[in-house]
Amino acid sequence: MMPQLEKKLELELEDDARVIACRFPFPHWTPAQVTGEGVDTVWAYDASAFRGGGRRRRSVRFRAVLQIP
């Protein structure tokens, strides 16, 4: 599952995003920071690093799910 999520995030995240993973690291990314050990390990990844410095911006649109008058 992590390889599929890795590909999805590479396509959709903006360059200044940070991804935090718990228990399972991403297989092809190098973490910017690691803390904890064993099942309590946490990895932090910067999108600009796993993209190789390529600039991608994606506009995000939100739609209202519930409108309160």
All heavy atoms as TSV, in Angstrom:
chain	resi	resn	atom	element	x	y	z
A	1	MET	N	N	0.801	-1.192	0.000
A	1	MET	CA	C	0.000	0.000	0.000
A	1	MET	C	C	0.853	1.269	0.000
A	1	MET	O	O	0.485	2.253	-0.623
A	1	MET	CB	C	-0.919	0.002	1.223
A	1	MET	CG	C	-1.712	1.270	1.318
A	1	MET	SD	S	-3.086	1.226	2.452
A	1	MET	CE	C	-2.313	1.568	3.983
A	2	MET	N	N	1.984	1.279	0.673
A	2	MET	CA	C	2.807	2.490	0.748
A	2	MET	C	C	3.348	2.917	-0.623
A	2	MET	O	O	3.383	4.114	-0.905
A	2	MET	CB	C	3.937	2.316	1.761
A	2	MET	CG	C	3.457	2.200	3.199
A	2	MET	SD	S	2.385	3.548	3.739
A	2	MET	CE	C	3.591	4.757	4.209
A	3	PRO	N	N	3.752	1.996	-1.500
A	3	PRO	CA	C	4.207	2.441	-2.829
A	3	PRO	C	C	3.113	3.159	-3.626
A	3	PRO	O	O	3.379	4.157	-4.291
A	3	PRO	CB	C	4.637	1.146	-3.527
A	3	PRO	CG	C	4.974	0.209	-2.423
A	3	PRO	CD	C	4.002	0.554	-1.314
A	4	GLN	N	N	1.878	2.683	-3.528
A	4	GLN	CA	C	0.776	3.330	-4.243
A	4	GLN	C	C	0.493	4.718	-3.656
A	4	GLN	O	O	0.265	5.678	-4.396
A	4	GLN	CB	C	-0.505	2.473	-4.182
A	4	GLN	CG	C	-0.406	1.173	-4.929
A	4	GLN	CD	C	0.126	0.034	-4.068
A	4	GLN	OE1	O	0.664	0.231	-2.991
A	4	GLN	NE2	N	-0.022	-1.179	-4.566
A	5	LEU	N	N	0.508	4.827	-2.336
A	5	LEU	CA	C	0.284	6.106	-1.690
A	5	LEU	C	C	1.413	7.083	-2.020
A	5	LEU	O	O	1.177	8.268	-2.251
A	5	LEU	CB	C	0.164	5.920	-0.176
A	5	LEU	CG	C	-0.080	7.179	0.645
A	5	LEU	CD1	C	-1.351	7.898	0.180
A	5	LEU	CD2	C	-0.156	6.825	2.121
A	6	GLU	N	N	2.627	6.568	-2.075
A	6	GLU	CA	C	3.789	7.377	-2.428
A	6	GLU	C	C	3.602	8.030	-3.807
A	6	GLU	O	O	3.790	9.241	-3.961
A	6	GLU	CB	C	5.028	6.468	-2.418
A	6	GLU	CG	C	6.340	7.157	-2.633
A	6	GLU	CD	C	7.478	6.161	-2.567
A	6	GLU	OE1	O	7.689	5.443	-3.561
A	6	GLU	OE2	O	8.144	6.090	-1.522
A	7	LYS	N	N	3.189	7.256	-4.781
A	7	LYS	CA	C	2.963	7.783	-6.135
A	7	LYS	C	C	1.846	8.823	-6.151
A	7	LYS	O	O	1.959	9.864	-6.794
A	7	LYS	CB	C	2.639	6.653	-7.108
A	7	LYS	CG	C	3.815	5.783	-7.431
A	7	LYS	CD	C	3.430	4.661	-8.364
A	7	LYS	CE	C	4.598	3.734	-8.580
A	7	LYS	NZ	N	4.258	2.612	-9.452
A	8	LYS	N	N	0.763	8.552	-5.444
A	8	LYS	CA	C	-0.369	9.483	-5.388
A	8	LYS	C	C	0.058	10.819	-4.784
A	8	LYS	O	O	-0.252	11.882	-5.322
A	8	LYS	CB	C	-1.506	8.875	-4.568
A	8	LYS	CG	C	-2.711	9.786	-4.402
A	8	LYS	CD	C	-3.794	9.086	-3.612
A	8	LYS	CE	C	-4.972	9.954	-3.267
A	8	LYS	NZ	N	-5.521	10.771	-4.287
A	9	LEU	N	N	0.777	10.774	-3.680
A	9	LEU	CA	C	1.209	12.001	-3.028
A	9	LEU	C	C	2.200	12.786	-3.885
A	9	LEU	O	O	2.162	14.016	-3.923
A	9	LEU	CB	C	1.817	11.684	-1.660
A	9	LEU	CG	C	0.838	11.133	-0.628
A	9	LEU	CD1	C	1.573	10.728	0.648
A	9	LEU	CD2	C	-0.255	12.135	-0.323
A	10	GLU	N	N	3.091	12.099	-4.586
A	10	GLU	CA	C	4.035	12.779	-5.478
A	10	GLU	C	C	3.305	13.602	-6.531
A	10	GLU	O	O	3.731	14.697	-6.888
A	10	GLU	CB	C	4.950	11.772	-6.169
A	10	GLU	CG	C	6.030	11.227	-5.269
A	10	GLU	CD	C	6.876	10.161	-5.938
A	10	GLU	OE1	O	6.681	9.872	-7.142
A	10	GLU	OE2	O	7.737	9.600	-5.250
A	11	LEU	N	N	2.198	13.098	-7.009
A	11	LEU	CA	C	1.430	13.793	-8.041
A	11	LEU	C	C	0.577	14.934	-7.489
A	11	LEU	O	O	0.362	15.937	-8.171
A	11	LEU	CB	C	0.515	12.807	-8.773
A	11	LEU	CG	C	1.206	11.760	-9.631
A	11	LEU	CD1	C	0.191	10.732	-10.116
A	11	LEU	CD2	C	1.922	12.419	-10.795
A	12	GLU	N	N	0.089	14.808	-6.278
A	12	GLU	CA	C	-0.919	15.732	-5.777
A	12	GLU	C	C	-0.442	16.795	-4.800
A	12	GLU	O	O	-1.090	17.823	-4.656
A	12	GLU	CB	C	-2.058	14.937	-5.135
A	12	GLU	CG	C	-2.784	14.074	-6.134
A	12	GLU	CD	C	-3.948	13.309	-5.531
A	12	GLU	OE1	O	-4.301	13.563	-4.364
A	12	GLU	OE2	O	-4.509	12.460	-6.241
A	13	LEU	N	N	0.682	16.580	-4.133
A	13	LEU	CA	C	1.115	17.543	-3.119
A	13	LEU	C	C	1.850	18.728	-3.723
A	13	LEU	O	O	2.517	18.615	-4.742
A	13	LEU	CB	C	2.042	16.863	-2.107
A	13	LEU	CG	C	1.404	15.839	-1.198
A	13	LEU	CD1	C	2.464	15.186	-0.329
A	13	LEU	CD2	C	0.343	16.483	-0.325
A	14	GLU	N	N	1.737	19.875	-3.053
A	14	GLU	CA	C	2.510	21.044	-3.443
A	14	GLU	C	C	3.928	20.895	-2.905
A	14	GLU	O	O	4.195	20.087	-2.008
A	14	GLU	CB	C	1.842	22.311	-2.906
A	14	GLU	CG	C	0.513	22.567	-3.589
A	14	GLU	CD	C	-0.039	23.938	-3.261
A	14	GLU	OE1	O	0.695	24.771	-2.689
A	14	GLU	OE2	O	-1.204	24.173	-3.585
A	15	ASP	N	N	4.850	21.686	-3.453
A	15	ASP	CA	C	6.262	21.560	-3.099
A	15	ASP	C	C	6.578	21.845	-1.639
A	15	ASP	O	O	7.556	21.336	-1.111
A	15	ASP	CB	C	7.112	22.483	-3.974
A	15	ASP	CG	C	7.162	22.004	-5.410
A	15	ASP	OD1	O	7.029	20.790	-5.637
A	15	ASP	OD2	O	7.336	22.846	-6.313
A	16	ASP	N	N	5.773	22.652	-0.972
A	16	ASP	CA	C	6.071	22.986	0.421
A	16	ASP	C	C	5.374	22.058	1.419
A	16	ASP	O	O	5.401	22.294	2.621
A	16	ASP	CB	C	5.729	24.444	0.706
A	16	ASP	CG	C	4.260	24.765	0.475
A	16	ASP	OD1	O	3.528	23.911	-0.075
A	16	ASP	OD2	O	3.847	25.875	0.833
A	17	ALA	N	N	4.808	20.975	0.928
A	17	ALA	CA	C	4.112	20.027	1.807
A	17	ALA	C	C	5.107	19.190	2.599
A	17	ALA	O	O	6.232	18.938	2.157
A	17	ALA	CB	C	3.214	19.111	0.986
A	18	ARG	N	N	4.677	18.750	3.762
A	18	ARG	CA	C	5.448	17.810	4.567
A	18	ARG	C	C	4.543	16.619	4.849
A	18	ARG	O	O	3.385	16.778	5.200
A	18	ARG	CB	C	5.899	18.451	5.868
A	18	ARG	CG	C	6.642	17.443	6.766
A	18	ARG	CD	C	7.406	18.126	7.834
A	18	ARG	NE	N	8.766	18.266	7.366
A	18	ARG	CZ	C	9.811	18.339	8.179
A	18	ARG	NH1	N	9.653	18.342	9.474
A	18	ARG	NH2	N	11.023	18.442	7.687
A	19	VAL	N	N	5.071	15.425	4.668
A	19	VAL	CA	C	4.321	14.191	4.878
A	19	VAL	C	C	4.867	13.513	6.131
A	19	VAL	O	O	6.077	13.342	6.267
A	19	VAL	CB	C	4.458	13.238	3.661
A	19	VAL	CG1	C	3.737	11.926	3.912
A	19	VAL	CG2	C	3.957	13.916	2.401
A	20	ILE	N	N	3.977	13.125	7.031
A	20	ILE	CA	C	4.359	12.429	8.255
A	20	ILE	C	C	3.823	11.003	8.168
A	20	ILE	O	O	2.650	10.791	7.888
A	20	ILE	CB	C	3.755	13.115	9.502
A	20	ILE	CG1	C	4.102	14.606	9.543
A	20	ILE	CG2	C	4.187	12.395	10.775
A	20	ILE	CD1	C	5.572	14.911	9.637
A	21	ALA	N	N	4.697	10.031	8.371
A	21	ALA	CA	C	4.311	8.615	8.323
A	21	ALA	C	C	4.636	7.961	9.666
A	21	ALA	O	O	5.707	8.197	10.233
A	21	ALA	CB	C	5.043	7.897	7.201
A	22	CYS	N	N	3.719	7.153	10.158
A	22	CYS	CA	C	3.909	6.431	11.414
A	22	CYS	C	C	3.872	4.930	11.131
A	22	CYS	O	O	3.065	4.465	10.339
A	22	CYS	CB	C	2.795	6.773	12.399
A	22	CYS	SG	S	2.678	8.510	12.769
A	23	ARG	N	N	4.751	4.218	11.757
A	23	ARG	CA	C	4.852	2.759	11.667
A	23	ARG	C	C	5.411	2.218	10.356
A	23	ARG	O	O	6.146	1.254	10.355
A	23	ARG	CB	C	3.514	2.088	11.956
A	23	ARG	CG	C	2.964	2.423	13.309
A	23	ARG	CD	C	2.704	1.208	14.091
A	23	ARG	NE	N	2.224	1.623	15.408
A	23	ARG	CZ	C	1.627	0.825	16.227
A	23	ARG	NH1	N	1.393	-0.410	15.884
A	23	ARG	NH2	N	1.260	1.255	17.407
A	24	PHE	N	N	5.010	2.801	9.220
A	24	PHE	CA	C	5.473	2.298	7.917
A	24	PHE	C	C	6.106	3.430	7.118
A	24	PHE	O	O	5.437	4.402	6.790
A	24	PHE	CB	C	4.304	1.708	7.121
A	24	PHE	CG	C	3.625	0.573	7.821
A	24	PHE	CD1	C	2.435	0.770	8.499
A	24	PHE	CD2	C	4.188	-0.685	7.816
A	24	PHE	CE1	C	1.804	-0.264	9.154
A	24	PHE	CE2	C	3.571	-1.741	8.478
A	24	PHE	CZ	C	2.376	-1.527	9.151
A	25	PRO	N	N	7.389	3.317	6.769
A	25	PRO	CA	C	8.032	4.368	5.975
A	25	PRO	C	C	7.672	4.242	4.501
A	25	PRO	O	O	7.190	3.198	4.052
A	25	PRO	CB	C	9.519	4.088	6.181
A	25	PRO	CG	C	9.580	2.606	6.363
A	25	PRO	CD	C	8.314	2.248	7.122
A	26	PHE	N	N	7.892	5.322	3.761
A	26	PHE	CA	C	7.724	5.256	2.315
A	26	PHE	C	C	8.964	4.583	1.731
A	26	PHE	O	O	10.085	4.883	2.135
A	26	PHE	CB	C	7.522	6.656	1.736
A	26	PHE	CG	C	6.155	7.196	2.029
A	26	PHE	CD1	C	5.929	8.031	3.114
A	26	PHE	CD2	C	5.076	6.849	1.233
A	26	PHE	CE1	C	4.665	8.514	3.391
A	26	PHE	CE2	C	3.803	7.317	1.504
A	26	PHE	CZ	C	3.601	8.157	2.589
A	27	PRO	N	N	8.779	3.657	0.789
A	27	PRO	CA	C	9.894	2.830	0.322
A	27	PRO	C	C	10.968	3.536	-0.501
A	27	PRO	O	O	12.118	3.106	-0.486
A	27	PRO	CB	C	9.216	1.731	-0.499
A	27	PRO	CG	C	7.915	2.306	-0.920
A	27	PRO	CD	C	7.514	3.252	0.177
A	28	HIS	N	N	10.626	4.625	-1.205
A	28	HIS	CA	C	11.600	5.244	-2.104
A	28	HIS	C	C	11.999	6.654	-1.710
A	28	HIS	O	O	12.793	7.276	-2.384
A	28	HIS	CB	C	11.052	5.260	-3.538
A	28	HIS	CG	C	10.730	3.896	-4.030
A	28	HIS	ND1	N	9.432	3.439	-4.129
A	28	HIS	CD2	C	11.516	2.868	-4.420
A	28	HIS	CE1	C	9.450	2.192	-4.571
A	28	HIS	NE2	N	10.699	1.820	-4.752
A	29	TRP	N	N	11.459	7.186	-0.639
A	29	TRP	CA	C	11.768	8.547	-0.203
A	29	TRP	C	C	12.792	8.527	0.925
A	29	TRP	O	O	12.828	7.606	1.728
A	29	TRP	CB	C	10.536	9.256	0.311
A	29	TRP	CG	C	9.452	9.485	-0.683
A	29	TRP	CD1	C	9.516	9.318	-2.041
A	29	TRP	CD2	C	8.123	9.909	-0.404
A	29	TRP	NE1	N	8.315	9.633	-2.607
A	29	TRP	CE2	C	7.431	10.001	-1.630
A	29	TRP	CE3	C	7.439	10.245	0.754
A	29	TRP	CZ2	C	6.109	10.404	-1.720
A	29	TRP	CZ3	C	6.125	10.639	0.672
A	29	TRP	CH2	C	5.467	10.732	-0.561
A	30	THR	N	N	13.603	9.576	0.984
A	30	THR	CA	C	14.545	9.749	2.082
A	30	THR	C	C	13.925	10.728	3.072
A	30	THR	O	O	13.573	11.847	2.694
A	30	THR	CB	C	15.876	10.317	1.557
A	30	THR	OG1	O	16.410	9.417	0.583
A	30	THR	CG2	C	16.874	10.497	2.679
A	31	PRO	N	N	13.773	10.330	4.319
A	31	PRO	CA	C	13.124	11.217	5.282
A	31	PRO	C	C	14.008	12.412	5.643
A	31	PRO	O	O	15.238	12.305	5.693
A	31	PRO	CB	C	12.893	10.323	6.501
A	31	PRO	CG	C	13.855	9.207	6.361
A	31	PRO	CD	C	14.119	9.032	4.901
A	32	ALA	N	N	13.371	13.545	5.907
A	32	ALA	CA	C	14.077	14.737	6.377
A	32	ALA	C	C	14.373	14.600	7.869
A	32	ALA	O	O	15.337	15.161	8.377
A	32	ALA	CB	C	13.235	15.977	6.116
A	33	GLN	N	N	13.527	13.825	8.556
A	33	GLN	CA	C	13.681	13.651	9.996
A	33	GLN	C	C	13.054	12.321	10.413
A	33	GLN	O	O	12.042	11.916	9.850
A	33	GLN	CB	C	12.993	14.801	10.722
A	33	GLN	CG	C	13.279	14.893	12.180
A	33	GLN	CD	C	12.699	16.172	12.773
A	33	GLN	OE1	O	12.099	16.980	12.079
A	33	GLN	NE2	N	12.874	16.345	14.071
A	34	VAL	N	N	13.682	11.666	11.378
A	34	VAL	CA	C	13.154	10.410	11.937
A	34	VAL	C	C	13.224	10.516	13.456
A	34	VAL	O	O	14.219	10.988	14.001
A	34	VAL	CB	C	13.987	9.184	11.463
A	34	VAL	CG1	C	13.447	7.896	12.071
A	34	VAL	CG2	C	14.031	9.094	9.959
A	35	THR	N	N	12.171	10.084	14.110
A	35	THR	CA	C	12.169	10.080	15.572
A	35	THR	C	C	11.504	8.795	16.060
A	35	THR	O	O	10.705	8.203	15.358
A	35	THR	CB	C	11.463	11.337	16.135
A	35	THR	OG1	O	11.668	11.368	17.543
A	35	THR	CG2	C	9.993	11.347	15.816
A	36	GLY	N	N	11.856	8.385	17.252
A	36	GLY	CA	C	11.282	7.170	17.832
A	36	GLY	C	C	12.015	5.936	17.345
A	36	GLY	O	O	12.980	6.008	16.594
A	37	GLU	N	N	11.515	4.777	17.794
A	37	GLU	CA	C	12.107	3.508	17.369
A	37	GLU	C	C	11.063	2.407	17.416
A	37	GLU	O	O	10.035	2.521	18.084
A	37	GLU	CB	C	13.316	3.151	18.235
A	37	GLU	CG	C	13.019	3.045	19.707
A	37	GLU	CD	C	14.279	2.811	20.523
A	37	GLU	OE1	O	15.201	3.636	20.467
A	37	GLU	OE2	O	14.323	1.769	21.211
A	38	GLY	N	N	11.312	1.352	16.666
A	38	GLY	CA	C	10.371	0.237	16.611
A	38	GLY	C	C	9.020	0.668	16.077
A	38	GLY	O	O	8.936	1.457	15.143
A	39	VAL	N	N	7.942	0.208	16.713
A	39	VAL	CA	C	6.594	0.556	16.249
A	39	VAL	C	C	6.247	2.019	16.516
A	39	VAL	O	O	5.244	2.524	16.015
A	39	VAL	CB	C	5.508	-0.360	16.871
A	39	VAL	CG1	C	5.700	-1.798	16.436
A	39	VAL	CG2	C	5.471	-0.221	18.375
A	40	ASP	N	N	7.082	2.718	17.281
A	40	ASP	CA	C	6.852	4.133	17.574
A	40	ASP	C	C	7.665	5.067	16.673
A	40	ASP	O	O	7.753	6.261	16.931
A	40	ASP	CB	C	7.183	4.437	19.041
A	40	ASP	CG	C	6.244	3.712	19.998
A	40	ASP	OD1	O	5.058	3.567	19.647
A	40	ASP	OD2	O	6.699	3.299	21.081
A	41	THR	N	N	8.244	4.539	15.613
A	41	THR	CA	C	9.027	5.364	14.688
A	41	THR	C	C	8.118	6.244	13.854
A	41	THR	O	O	7.062	5.822	13.399
A	41	THR	CB	C	9.887	4.483	13.751
A	41	THR	OG1	O	10.713	3.641	14.547
A	41	THR	CG2	C	10.762	5.333	12.852
A	42	VAL	N	N	8.542	7.502	13.672
A	42	VAL	CA	C	7.820	8.472	12.856
A	42	VAL	C	C	8.811	9.058	11.855
A	42	VAL	O	O	9.920	9.433	12.219
A	42	VAL	CB	C	7.212	9.599	13.722
A	42	VAL	CG1	C	6.539	10.637	12.858
A	42	VAL	CG2	C	6.246	9.015	14.736
A	43	TRP	N	N	8.399	9.131	10.582
A	43	TRP	CA	C	9.226	9.672	9.520
A	43	TRP	C	C	8.585	10.950	8.994
A	43	TRP	O	O	7.371	10.985	8.759
A	43	TRP	CB	C	9.351	8.685	8.358
A	43	TRP	CG	C	10.046	7.414	8.709
A	43	TRP	CD1	C	11.369	7.125	8.539
A	43	TRP	CD2	C	9.469	6.227	9.254
A	43	TRP	NE1	N	11.636	5.847	8.969
A	43	TRP	CE2	C	10.477	5.269	9.414
A	43	TRP	CE3	C	8.166	5.889	9.642
A	43	TRP	CZ2	C	10.258	4.005	9.923
A	43	TRP	CZ3	C	7.933	4.630	10.169
A	43	TRP	CH2	C	8.975	3.700	10.298
A	44	ALA	N	N	9.385	11.999	8.754
A	44	ALA	CA	C	8.895	13.241	8.164
A	44	ALA	C	C	9.591	13.419	6.813
A	44	ALA	O	O	10.819	13.327	6.715
A	44	ALA	CB	C	9.198	14.424	9.073
A	45	TYR	N	N	8.801	13.634	5.780
A	45	TYR	CA	C	9.312	13.788	4.418
A	45	TYR	C	C	8.905	15.144	3.861
A	45	TYR	O	O	7.771	15.579	4.052
A	45	TYR	CB	C	8.727	12.707	3.491
A	45	TYR	CG	C	8.971	11.296	3.941
A	45	TYR	CD1	C	8.064	10.645	4.766
A	45	TYR	CD2	C	10.096	10.596	3.535
A	45	TYR	CE1	C	8.266	9.332	5.169
A	45	TYR	CE2	C	10.308	9.285	3.929
A	45	TYR	CZ	C	9.394	8.666	4.749
A	45	TYR	OH	O	9.590	7.366	5.142
A	46	ASP	N	N	9.809	15.825	3.172
A	46	ASP	CA	C	9.499	17.089	2.504
A	46	ASP	C	C	9.254	16.824	1.026
A	46	ASP	O	O	10.082	16.192	0.357
A	46	ASP	CB	C	10.645	18.083	2.675
A	46	ASP	CG	C	10.777	18.534	4.117
A	46	ASP	OD1	O	9.744	18.665	4.796
A	46	ASP	OD2	O	11.922	18.760	4.559
A	47	ALA	N	N	8.135	17.322	0.512
A	47	ALA	CA	C	7.769	17.080	-0.890
A	47	ALA	C	C	8.825	17.603	-1.851
A	47	ALA	O	O	9.106	16.981	-2.863
A	47	ALA	CB	C	6.410	17.697	-1.199
A	48	SER	N	N	9.423	18.730	-1.544
A	48	SER	CA	C	10.434	19.281	-2.453
A	48	SER	C	C	11.625	18.333	-2.593
A	48	SER	O	O	12.248	18.264	-3.651
A	48	SER	CB	C	10.907	20.645	-1.962
A	48	SER	OG	O	11.468	20.537	-0.668
A	49	ALA	N	N	11.921	17.554	-1.559
A	49	ALA	CA	C	13.043	16.614	-1.614
A	49	ALA	C	C	12.712	15.381	-2.451
A	49	ALA	O	O	13.510	14.945	-3.278
A	49	ALA	CB	C	13.440	16.194	-0.204
A	50	PHE	N	N	11.510	14.792	-2.273
A	50	PHE	CA	C	11.237	13.575	-3.034
A	50	PHE	C	C	10.841	13.858	-4.471
A	50	PHE	O	O	10.789	12.956	-5.290
A	50	PHE	CB	C	10.247	12.637	-2.330
A	50	PHE	CG	C	8.876	13.176	-2.014
A	50	PHE	CD1	C	7.960	13.425	-3.012
A	50	PHE	CD2	C	8.518	13.375	-0.694
A	50	PHE	CE1	C	6.690	13.890	-2.702
A	50	PHE	CE2	C	7.245	13.836	-0.370
A	50	PHE	CZ	C	6.328	14.092	-1.380
A	51	ARG	N	N	10.627	15.112	-4.809
A	51	ARG	CA	C	10.375	15.470	-6.201
A	51	ARG	C	C	11.657	15.848	-6.932
A	51	ARG	O	O	11.632	16.141	-8.104
A	51	ARG	CB	C	9.437	16.668	-6.267
A	51	ARG	CG	C	8.042	16.299	-5.952
A	51	ARG	CD	C	7.124	17.183	-6.737
A	51	ARG	NE	N	5.774	16.804	-6.418
A	51	ARG	CZ	C	4.926	17.573	-5.769
A	51	ARG	NH1	N	5.257	18.773	-5.407
A	51	ARG	NH2	N	3.728	17.131	-5.508
A	52	GLY	N	N	12.760	15.919	-6.226
A	52	GLY	CA	C	14.014	16.282	-6.859
A	52	GLY	C	C	14.105	17.761	-7.219
A	52	GLY	O	O	14.818	18.145	-8.125
A	53	GLY	N	N	13.370	18.605	-6.504
A	53	GLY	CA	C	13.440	20.040	-6.739
A	53	GLY	C	C	12.540	20.536	-7.853
A	53	GLY	O	O	12.480	21.714	-8.123
A	54	GLY	N	N	11.828	19.624	-8.540
A	54	GLY	CA	C	10.910	20.049	-9.593
A	54	GLY	C	C	9.740	20.821	-9.006
A	54	GLY	O	O	9.212	20.449	-7.978
A	55	ARG	N	N	9.361	21.916	-9.622
A	55	ARG	CA	C	8.281	22.743	-9.098
A	55	ARG	C	C	6.943	22.294	-9.651
A	55	ARG	O	O	6.766	22.199	-10.853
A	55	ARG	CB	C	8.490	24.216	-9.451
A	55	ARG	CG	C	9.795	24.797	-8.994
A	55	ARG	CD	C	9.895	24.946	-7.510
A	55	ARG	NE	N	8.867	25.836	-7.019
A	55	ARG	CZ	C	8.592	26.012	-5.753
A	55	ARG	NH1	N	9.237	25.358	-4.841
A	55	ARG	NH2	N	7.642	26.837	-5.375
A	56	ARG	N	N	6.029	21.990	-8.775
A	56	ARG	CA	C	4.665	21.655	-9.172
A	56	ARG	C	C	3.724	22.381	-8.239
A	56	ARG	O	O	3.851	22.293	-7.038
A	56	ARG	CB	C	4.398	20.159	-9.047
A	56	ARG	CG	C	5.038	19.342	-10.105
A	56	ARG	CD	C	4.555	17.912	-9.981
A	56	ARG	NE	N	5.468	17.061	-10.692
A	56	ARG	CZ	C	5.535	15.773	-10.567
A	56	ARG	NH1	N	4.741	15.158	-9.754
A	56	ARG	NH2	N	6.389	15.068	-11.254
A	57	ARG	N	N	2.813	23.065	-8.805
A	57	ARG	CA	C	1.772	23.703	-8.005
A	57	ARG	C	C	0.443	23.169	-8.473
A	57	ARG	O	O	0.210	22.985	-9.660
A	57	ARG	CB	C	1.794	25.226	-8.165
A	57	ARG	CG	C	2.983	25.858	-7.522
A	57	ARG	CD	C	2.791	25.864	-6.031
A	57	ARG	NE	N	3.985	26.374	-5.385
A	57	ARG	CZ	C	4.201	26.270	-4.114
A	57	ARG	NH1	N	3.342	25.679	-3.341
A	57	ARG	NH2	N	5.279	26.745	-3.579
A	58	ARG	N	N	-0.402	22.925	-7.557
A	58	ARG	CA	C	-1.724	22.406	-7.878
A	58	ARG	C	C	-2.743	23.240	-7.137
A	58	ARG	O	O	-2.650	23.414	-5.928
A	58	ARG	CB	C	-1.813	20.952	-7.422
A	58	ARG	CG	C	-3.125	20.301	-7.700
A	58	ARG	CD	C	-3.072	18.831	-7.265
A	58	ARG	NE	N	-4.382	18.278	-7.387
A	58	ARG	CZ	C	-5.241	18.166	-6.382
A	58	ARG	NH1	N	-4.911	18.570	-5.196
A	58	ARG	NH2	N	-6.431	17.649	-6.590
A	59	SER	N	N	-3.678	23.767	-7.846
A	59	SER	CA	C	-4.728	24.515	-7.163
A	59	SER	C	C	-5.722	23.519	-6.582
A	59	SER	O	O	-6.049	22.510	-7.194
A	59	SER	CB	C	-5.431	25.470	-8.123
A	59	SER	OG	O	-6.057	24.751	-9.154
A	60	VAL	N	N	-6.161	23.814	-5.393
A	60	VAL	CA	C	-7.089	22.935	-4.698
A	60	VAL	C	C	-8.424	23.647	-4.596
A	60	VAL	O	O	-8.486	24.807	-4.207
A	60	VAL	CB	C	-6.568	22.596	-3.287
A	60	VAL	CG1	C	-7.565	21.735	-2.552
A	60	VAL	CG2	C	-5.225	21.912	-3.377
A	61	ARG	N	N	-9.477	22.965	-4.954
A	61	ARG	CA	C	-10.815	23.518	-4.848
A	61	ARG	C	C	-11.591	22.743	-3.811
A	61	ARG	O	O	-11.586	21.518	-3.808
A	61	ARG	CB	C	-11.543	23.436	-6.196
A	61	ARG	CG	C	-10.932	24.312	-7.227
A	61	ARG	CD	C	-11.759	24.288	-8.487
A	61	ARG	NE	N	-11.088	25.082	-9.489
A	61	ARG	CZ	C	-11.261	24.931	-10.777
A	61	ARG	NH1	N	-12.087	24.022	-11.234
A	61	ARG	NH2	N	-10.610	25.686	-11.627
A	62	PHE	N	N	-12.270	23.482	-2.970
A	62	PHE	CA	C	-13.107	22.871	-1.953
A	62	PHE	C	C	-14.552	23.160	-2.281
A	62	PHE	O	O	-14.890	24.243	-2.730
A	62	PHE	CB	C	-12.788	23.446	-0.570
A	62	PHE	CG	C	-11.391	23.158	-0.117
A	62	PHE	CD1	C	-10.363	24.053	-0.313
A	62	PHE	CD2	C	-11.109	21.958	0.520
A	62	PHE	CE1	C	-9.085	23.780	0.101
A	62	PHE	CE2	C	-9.827	21.662	0.936
A	62	PHE	CZ	C	-8.813	22.583	0.729
A	63	ARG	N	N	-15.403	22.202	-2.078
A	63	ARG	CA	C	-16.817	22.460	-2.284
A	63	ARG	C	C	-17.519	22.352	-0.931
A	63	ARG	O	O	-17.130	21.585	-0.074
A	63	ARG	CB	C	-17.427	21.500	-3.300
A	63	ARG	CG	C	-17.546	20.083	-2.849
A	63	ARG	CD	C	-18.206	19.230	-3.936
A	63	ARG	NE	N	-18.123	17.843	-3.567
A	63	ARG	CZ	C	-19.029	17.208	-2.834
A	63	ARG	NH1	N	-20.105	17.827	-2.439
A	63	ARG	NH2	N	-18.874	15.943	-2.526
A	64	ALA	N	N	-18.531	23.157	-0.778
A	64	ALA	CA	C	-19.279	23.155	0.471
A	64	ALA	C	C	-20.073	21.858	0.594
A	64	ALA	O	O	-20.787	21.469	-0.319
A	64	ALA	CB	C	-20.212	24.345	0.530
A	65	VAL	N	N	-19.932	21.201	1.711
A	65	VAL	CA	C	-20.676	19.978	1.959
A	65	VAL	C	C	-21.967	20.312	2.702
A	65	VAL	O	O	-23.005	19.735	2.450
A	65	VAL	CB	C	-19.824	18.989	2.776
A	65	VAL	CG1	C	-20.619	17.755	3.129
A	65	VAL	CG2	C	-18.575	18.623	1.994
A	66	LEU	N	N	-21.883	21.278	3.579
A	66	LEU	CA	C	-23.041	21.665	4.374
A	66	LEU	C	C	-23.064	23.183	4.468
A	66	LEU	O	O	-22.070	23.794	4.825
A	66	LEU	CB	C	-22.922	21.069	5.788
A	66	LEU	CG	C	-23.981	21.467	6.796
A	66	LEU	CD1	C	-25.349	20.972	6.358
A	66	LEU	CD2	C	-23.638	20.923	8.157
A	67	GLN	N	N	-24.170	23.776	4.094
A	67	GLN	CA	C	-24.306	25.215	4.195
A	67	GLN	C	C	-25.312	25.538	5.298
A	67	GLN	O	O	-26.400	24.983	5.333
A	67	GLN	CB	C	-24.790	25.808	2.874
A	67	GLN	CG	C	-23.763	25.668	1.784
A	67	GLN	CD	C	-24.239	26.288	0.481
A	67	GLN	OE1	O	-25.366	26.702	0.371
A	67	GLN	NE2	N	-23.360	26.338	-0.489
A	68	ILE	N	N	-24.903	26.417	6.182
A	68	ILE	CA	C	-25.766	26.829	7.281
A	68	ILE	C	C	-26.248	28.244	6.984
A	68	ILE	O	O	-25.436	29.141	6.788
A	68	ILE	CB	C	-25.005	26.791	8.623
A	68	ILE	CG1	C	-24.510	25.374	8.879
A	68	ILE	CG2	C	-25.899	27.282	9.752
A	68	ILE	CD1	C	-23.631	25.223	10.059
A	69	PRO	N	N	-27.588	28.463	6.941
A	69	PRO	CA	C	-28.109	29.804	6.620
A	69	PRO	C	C	-27.851	30.800	7.723
A	69	PRO	O	O	-27.599	30.547	8.811
A	69	PRO	CB	C	-29.610	29.579	6.428
A	69	PRO	CG	C	-29.912	28.236	7.004
A	69	PRO	CD	C	-28.632	27.490	7.116
